Amino acid sequence: MVDPATDVDLNEYEMEDRRTLVRRYTTYSAEALRAALPIDDVFVAHPAFMNAVNAVSRVYELAGKTGMPQGICLEGPFGTGKTSVLKYFAASLPQDDLFLPRHDVIGIRAKKSSSAGHIVSSILRKHGYPIRRTGYDTLEPRIHVAKEAIRHKQGRLLWIDEASNILGSASRRTTSHMEEGTSATDLICELMDETGIGIALVGTERLSELEKTESALASRLTAHERLDNFEFDATFVAFATSFLKQCEGFDFSFFLFGEQMRNLHRVTRGNARTFKRFITECDLCVAERGARTLIEADAAKAFRAIFGSTASMPCPYASAA
């Protein structure tokens, strides 16, 4: 899917994830780290998540079969599970070959101010071409090769993470023709029209401006889904309960009683990524002391590790700190 070695242009949240990972490797024992690994594979199919999965599935199923371009815009704040939707969908597809990766679904990552050259180079790398850089003189030939690769591999879905980076600015649109796009969005339209591949644009709320900034591309998208942070309601309670029960080998029932569920929402602000980060830290704290049941002191230690002493909210587990 997205290749960290070639497509990395980390946002501030991902930089924090990286710093957290480095800290954990230098803080916890190998046994504790191994115990926390399974949490990375936990998915909770809450309603908004499954709505997005089903919309992506429909684009995949119809791509190249109707004579109409198929695409979806999936937007929302950082850490709400947008990329997980695509990973969940891709993992649900049957594997044609045990030893070869699928090429009908590929994911790339748009760097800041991505051009057509970056997009086509990323696509070619996903198909095994040793591309280092694409210059103006080589762009058109490589676009042709990318189209042929998509056709040959019967590509049905190209997902572009951090797709906000391919958009032009709204201010530029006030002084230019509305139908004009960036080189990257023009290329995506061309790929959709000429190969029939479906497109999934995944990014921040800026994608909600698509019709204002990239009208040609917006007209080719057949679905729009949004993932938000959870409010404190029955949906969050169901999400948290399901997630905690999937943490096999550990008892996190501490969070399920009294005010602790509300505290869990306050601590994570209803953000799925922050939720997973905090629960993983709790898991590490429990495993580090050789236990299996979380107590309040573990939650307090995890809170300090994740949010530090300068957190904007007081630690709700301060009585055990």
Buried (B, 14 or more C-beta within 10 A) or exposed (E): BBEEEBBEBEBEBBEBBEEBEEEBEEBBEEEBBEBBEBBEEBBBEBEBBBBBBEBBBBBBEBBBEEEEBBBBBBBBBBBBBBBBBBBBBBEEBEEEEEEEEBBBBBBBBBBEEBBBBBBBBBBBBBBEEEBEEBEEEBBEEBBEBBBEBBBEBEBBBBBBBBBBBBBBEEEEBEEEEEEBBBBBBBBBBBBBEEBBBBBBBBBBEBBBBBBBBBBBBBBBBBBBBBBBBBEBEEBBBBBBBBBBBEBEEBBBEBBBEEEBBEBBBBBBBBBBBBBBBBBBBBBBBBBBEEEEEBBBBBBBBBBBBBBEEEEEEEBBBEEEE
